Amino acid sequence: MKKELILTNDGSHSLFIKKLNETYHSIHGSIAEANHVFIRNGLQFHPKLNINILEIGFGTGLNALLTLLNLKQKSVNYTSLEPFPISDKIYNKLNFHNLLKSNKETFIKLHNSDWDENVPITENFILNKLKKKFQYFNSSEKFDIIYFDAFAPEKQSEMWSMEVLNKCYYFLKPNGFLVTYCAKGVVKRTLKEVGFIVESLDGPPGKREMIRALKKES
Ligand SMILES: C[S@@+](CC[C@H](N)C(=O)[O-])C[C@H]1O[C@@H](n2cnc3c(N)ncnc32)[C@H](O)[C@@H]1O
């Protein structure tokens, strides 16, 4: 599907898919949204220092970049699934690293690192990208955090089904959690049915709420 580069309200890029009438991020700000949902309420909320993250939808690589730039004393193994990678023509144009004042090489390395390999991007950040859908994902590992960044339920309903959210639950460690920008009632109800403890948190700019869903220690 054709993707078009757009500018969001905080000056950061996102992508627009005309056929779906859907953007990769909030138009109120890609960086602002990702920082709020995945970094502040995800990475920084987890008390552990060695963290296993699973991202559903690598896309532009923004969540991976922000995670790498906000590690502080943490180290992260970052597994990211992306069945439809963006082209080098597109990722070379993305302006995230300019706005975040980080170097372009690191951002490009996130994109052009090998698939299906554990690639050390920095000393404390290991990336394992998998070119597959979450529905076909399997692993002997479990995760501390899931960055659930699929397209919205109206556009990609299968990703918010009981089956998929149940699979997320299975792949989390006890006391692990999922974070997502979405705060729809139906998604909260499905998460609860799966067994999650669901928290509604303040949303990123332009949105009232977001969700963090915890897998309680059993
Ligand atoms: C809302 S975008 C967000 C992407 C990314 N996190 C970012 O910040 O750019 C959703 C992403 O999920 C990917 N995707 C679509 N179907 C998927 C599936 N079944 N499993 C995993 N990822 C999927 C899309 O290709 C797209 O890159």
PDBQT file of the ligand as one rigid body, heavy atoms in Angstrom, charges set to zero:
ROOT
HETATM    1  C1  LIG A 301       0.141   2.412  13.530  1.00  0.00    +0.000 C 
HETATM    2  S1  LIG A 301       1.501   1.815  12.582  1.00  0.00    +0.000 S 
HETATM    3  C2  LIG A 301       2.763   2.091  13.830  1.00  0.00    +0.000 C 
HETATM    4  C3  LIG A 301       4.116   1.662  13.453  1.00  0.00    +0.000 C 
HETATM    5  C4  LIG A 301       5.301   2.044  14.339  1.00  0.00    +0.000 C 
HETATM    6  N1  LIG A 301       5.231   1.600  15.687  1.00  0.00    +0.000 N 
HETATM    7  C5  LIG A 301       5.686   3.482  14.200  1.00  0.00    +0.000 C 
HETATM    8  O1  LIG A 301       5.801   4.193  15.208  1.00  0.00    +0.000 OA
HETATM    9  O2  LIG A 301       5.897   3.908  13.064  1.00  0.00    +0.000 OA
HETATM   10  C6  LIG A 301       1.123   0.066  12.591  1.00  0.00    +0.000 C 
HETATM   11  C7  LIG A 301       2.201  -0.860  12.066  1.00  0.00    +0.000 C 
HETATM   12  O3  LIG A 301       1.802  -2.222  12.266  1.00  0.00    +0.000 OA
HETATM   13  C8  LIG A 301       2.189  -2.985  11.138  1.00  0.00    +0.000 C 
HETATM   14  N2  LIG A 301       1.343  -4.191  11.058  1.00  0.00    +0.000 N 
HETATM   15  C9  LIG A 301       0.244  -4.374  10.279  1.00  0.00    +0.000 A 
HETATM   16  N3  LIG A 301      -0.270  -5.602  10.492  1.00  0.00    +0.000 NA
HETATM   17  C10 LIG A 301       0.506  -6.201  11.427  1.00  0.00    +0.000 A 
HETATM   18  C11 LIG A 301       0.484  -7.488  12.042  1.00  0.00    +0.000 A 
HETATM   19  N4  LIG A 301      -0.460  -8.378  11.731  1.00  0.00    +0.000 N 
HETATM   20  N5  LIG A 301       1.454  -7.798  12.945  1.00  0.00    +0.000 NA
HETATM   21  C12 LIG A 301       2.422  -6.862  13.249  1.00  0.00    +0.000 A 
HETATM   22  N6  LIG A 301       2.474  -5.628  12.704  1.00  0.00    +0.000 NA
HETATM   23  C13 LIG A 301       1.540  -5.295  11.801  1.00  0.00    +0.000 A 
HETATM   24  C14 LIG A 301       1.989  -2.016   9.986  1.00  0.00    +0.000 C 
HETATM   25  O4  LIG A 301       2.668  -2.410   8.829  1.00  0.00    +0.000 OA
HETATM   26  C15 LIG A 301       2.497  -0.724  10.593  1.00  0.00    +0.000 C 
HETATM   27  O5  LIG A 301       3.867  -0.581  10.414  1.00  0.00    +0.000 OA
ENDROOT
TORSDOF 0
